[in-house]
Amino acid sequence: MSKRIDFVNSLKDLNEADLKARIQEDELRLKKLEFAHAISPLENPMSIRSLRKDVARLKTALGQKKTVKA
């Protein structure tokens, strides 16, 4: 639980460009994980779910920054 809170708190310090870069980086990592899982099962398939949720949190933070700025 505290890992998620730390993750969300760290997003507050990032600007829009940093958030966009991190989203692209994590989405690429997610695609690679999903591809690797399709070829042979991952040792921890829950990492895909957690990464997908992190991407969603990043996109939410980016949307909030855009609405505050506008």
N, C-alpha and C positions, 0 to 999 in steps of 0.2 A: 504494500500500500504506500509506503513512504517513497519508494522508487518512482511511482507515478506522480506523486506530489512534487518531488524534486524535479522531475522532467517538466512539469507544467510551470513551475517557478522559474526554471532556466529559460523558458520560452519568452518570458516577459522582457528579458534583456536584449533579445534579438530584434533587428529591424526587418523590414519587409524583404529586402534583398537576401538577407541571411536565411530567412524562413523559406523563401522560394528555392534557394540553393539546397537547403537541407531536405526539403520535400523531394526535389529531383533525385538527390543522392539516395534517400531512403526508398523511393519508389523503384529505383534501379536495383538496390539491394533486395527488395521484395521480389522483383521479377526473377532475379538469380536464384533466390531461395526456392521459389515455387518451381522453377525449372529443375533445380537439383532434386527437389522432392518428387517430381514426376519421374525422373530417371531412376533414382533409388531412394528409398525412404530415409528421411532425416532422422537423426538420433533424437532430436527434440522438435517434433512438428508444431508444438505450441509457439515456437519462436515466430512462425509465420503469422499467427494470430496477433501476437503482441506487436510485431512490426507494423501490421496493418492498422492496428489501433493507434500506434504512435503517429503514423502518417495522417490519420484522421484528426488527431489532436493538433498536429502542425497546421493542417488546413483550416481548422477552426480558429486557431490563434491568428493565422494570416487574415482570415475573414474579419475577425474582431479588430485587428489593427487597421484594416481598410475602412470599416464603418466608423471608427473613432476619428480617423484622419479626415473623412469626408464631411 
